[in-house]
Structures are given as C-alpha cells and as structure tokens.
Amino acid sequence: MSESNFIQKVGAACNKKEDLYQKSKTRYAVRSIFAGGFLTLSTAVGAVAADLLNTFLPGSGRFLFPFIFAWGLVYLLFLNAELTTSNMMYLTAGTYLKKIHWKKALEILLYCTFFNLIGALIVAFLFNQTTAFAHIDPKGFLATVAENKLQRSNQVVFFEGVIANIFVNIAILSYLYFKDETAKVLLALSAIYMFVFMTNEHLAANFASFSLLSFNSVSSQLPHFEFLNILRHYSVTFFANWVGGGVLMGLAYAWLNNIKSLYND
C-alpha cells in the first residue's frame, strides 16, 4: 500500500524547503520576505477600509477587515511564499515522519520567521510613506486591535495563538487536498476569516499590524506599544502557534496517516 497523499505532500514540501535552504539561503529568505509582505499589504488595506466603513456604520469594519486580510494568505499560497505558521505544520509533521531532521526543521523555521518579520517591516515602512497612513487614528481599527492584543496576559495570548494556527492550517490542508482552484480559495478564505474575526493571535499577522504601527507616530499614543511587551507577545504567540499548527494539526495528521490503512488522507 502506497503512502497517503498527506505523507507524500509533506515529504515533498519538506524536501523542497530543505533543498532551497541548503542551495540558496538568500532565495529562501526572499520567499519568506514575500510572505510577511503579502500579509502586511492586506492588513494595511483592510485597516484603512475598516476605518472608512466604521464612519458609516460603527463596528462594521470588524466584518470587512478579515475578508480583505485573508487575501494576503491566498496570495502567498498561490505565489509560493514561505510562511512561518504553515511551516510549523509541514516541518513538525515532516520531523515525525522522518522526512527531515528536527535540527534542520527548527533552523528553517526560525530563519523563515525572522524574514517574515523583515518582509512585514519593509512593507510597513513603505505604507507609512503614503497618504492613507498619514493620519492613523489612535482610536482607529488598527491601533485599537493592536492595543487590545498587547494588553493580553501570556495565558490568553497562548490560547488565542493555539486557536489561530488551527484555523490557518485548516486552510493550508484544504489548499493541499482540493484540486479545484476556486474551492481552494474559498476554503482558505473561510478559515482565515474566522480566526481574524475572533482577533486570535497569529504571529505573521501580528508582525504585519505591529510593524505598520511601529513606523507611525500613533504608536507613541498607545500605552502598551513597547518593545519588550511586543517581544513578549511575539514569543508567546510563536510557541502557541507551534502547538496549534505543529502539534494539534501537523503531528496529529502525520500520526493519523502513518499507518497502512484504506482510511487515510
């Protein structure tokens, strides 16, 4: 009996990531930069759109923002960018299935994470040179969401992060399994919309929103927008996302499929 579709795809993904990382770390870095950048593009547009909609119907921006943000993930899926939170699933599953050594998997994951942040910072800087970001309101959508996140305790951030990356990797698995391109887009959008609407903690999404504010003067008006607090938030979210995406999704699906059975993915 041949390997399941899941194991084949995880093995192929791990091999591809490791091969590029070994042959050209610069190219792997650029693919990671694109992922952080794409999510920052959709975050910026979504935040401006949410503020505009809120002027007509207060509170309605929360329904619009997740829809616009979710397209950033669609872009990086179809354009082969490297996202840390999906790599948590691929690399954890790949380690369990012996498709990649755990030390190499961890090295690639940390490298990807760092350049996701660089991508977010680059795009955030560019956006803050535009008229759309010239007058960001400290009580506007982006600043309010970021300030609320940064007030959360480590425990709350952890559980929010676990849930976020379950949703994200539901989107990733749906993208892997379905052949129809329209179905891939709709399923990815649905899962991403849900976690963003609930303001769950997703590391790359937080890279985007916090970076956009860091280059804006409004950041000085946010009491919890401090370097050490942001670093704390990133650290807890990273671990939580790994638990949600790496353990609860990646490891679980690897275990489910690591058997000779007719019932596999």
Buried (B, 14 or more C-beta within 10 A) or exposed (E): EEBBEBBEBBBEBBEEBBEBBEEEEEEBBBBBBBBBBBBBBBBBBBBBBBBEBBEEEEEEBBEBBBBBBBBBBBBBBEEEBBBBBBBBBBBBBBBBBEBBEEEBBBBBBEBBBBBBBBBBBBBBBBBBEEEBBEEBEBEBBBBBBBBEBBEBEEEEBBBBBBBBBBBBBBBBBBBBBBEEEEEBBBBBBBBBBBBBBEBBBBBBBBBBBBBBBBBBEBBEBBEBBEEEEBEBBBEBBBBBBBBBBBBBBBBBBBEBBBEEEEEBE
